[in-house]
């Protein structure tokens, strides 16, 4: 199981880092940390999907994030 996004990684509005980082920098940080919070195994277990299908969905979203 991966880390919970609510506990780790995201910059809260009260964070001192928010004052020092521009919005584009914050977005880059969040995009880079996407893979820390999402996995094909989590998708399989939480949505009760076959592993092969969840892997296809996960890889689709990885590619979509790289392009977009």
N, C-alpha and C positions, 0 to 999 in steps of 0.2 A: 504494500500500500504506500502511496506517495504522501508527501507532506500536504497538509491542509493549507490552501491559499489564504485562509483567514488568519492563520497563525504565523506564517513565514512568507517573506519575500515581497509582499506588497507594501507600498509606501502609504502610510495612513496620512490623513490630513493634518494630524498633529506632529508628524515626523519632522525633525529638523532638516532632514535631507530634502524635503519638498521645497523648502525655501531656497536651496542652493542649486536645484536641478530644474532645467526647463522641461516643459511638457514633452517635447520630442525625446529628450533623454530618458524621462520616466517611461515612455512608451517602449523604447528600445529595451530598457531593463525588463519590463514585463514580458515582452515578446521573447527575450532570451530565456526567461525563467519558465516559459510555458511548458517545456519538456520536463521540468521538475515536478509538475503537478498533474500531468496527463500521461496515461499509459494505456496500451492495448489491454493489459491484464485488468486494470481497473474498469475499463469499459465492458469487458467480458463479464466480470463479476457483478457489477452494479446494474447492468441492463439485461443480464441473463441471455447474452448472445453467444453464438458459436465463436470459438476463438478465431477461426479464419475470417469470419465476417468482421469482427471487431478490429482485427489487424488491418483489414482493407480500409475500414472507416478511419482508423487512426492515421494510417499512411496518407490517405486522401487529405486529411486536415493538416498534416505536417507539410505536404506539398503546397496546399492552398496558402498556408501562413508564409512560406518562403516566397511565393509569387506575389502575394498581396502585400 
